[in-house]
Amino acid sequence: METKFCEFCGNKVAIDAVICPKCGKQLEELKTEEYKSNPQVVINNNNTVGGNVGRKECDKWIAFLLCFFLGWLGVHKFYEGKAGLGVLYIFTLGLFGIGILVDIITILCKPNPYYV
C-alpha cells in the first residue's frame, strides 16, 4: 500500500486519503464534479482520536452545588478527582473563601458535562 505523510502532523496516511485520521486536517482538495460546480464544500472535522479517553466526566450543576454548599470542605474538588486540592481546601477553609468564589465562577463558565 502506497503512503504519504500528513503535512500537519507527519503521520503516515494512505496515498488517496483526503483527511488525516490522526489530526483530522484536510490534506487535499476534493476532486469531484460536484465540488467543481459547488465550491462552498468545507470539511470541518473537530473530532480528535481518543479525545476524552481516560478523563472523568463531571456534571456542571453537581459540581456547582457541591462548591456552593460544601466548598469550604473542598468536596467539589474531590468530586473532580483532585484529592490534593480537596485536602488543601479542608485545611485552608476553601483557600480562605477566595478559592470558593473563583471556583463558582469557573464552574459556571464550563460546558455541561465537562471533563477533568
ZIHU-V454533 format. One record per backbone hydrogen bond with DSSP energy under -0.5 kcal/mol. CO is the residue of the C=O (numbers start at 1). NH is the residue of the N-H. Records with the same first field share a line. If there is no record, write none. Layout:
CO=NH / NH
This chain:
2=15
4=13
6=10
11=6
13=4
14=17
18=27 / 28
20=24
22=49
25=20
32=36
33=37
34=38
38=41
42=44
43=45
44=46
48=50 / 51
50=53
52=55
56=58 / 116
58=113 / 114
59=63
60=64
61=65
62=66
63=67
64=68
65=69
66=70
67=71
70=73 / 75
71=74
72=94
74=77 / 78
75=79
76=80
77=82
78=81
81=83
82=86
83=87
84=88
85=89
86=90
87=91
88=92
89=93 / 94
90=93
92=96
93=97
94=97 / 99 / 100
95=98 / 99
97=101
98=102
99=103
100=104
101=105
102=106
103=107
104=108
105=109
107=110
114=58
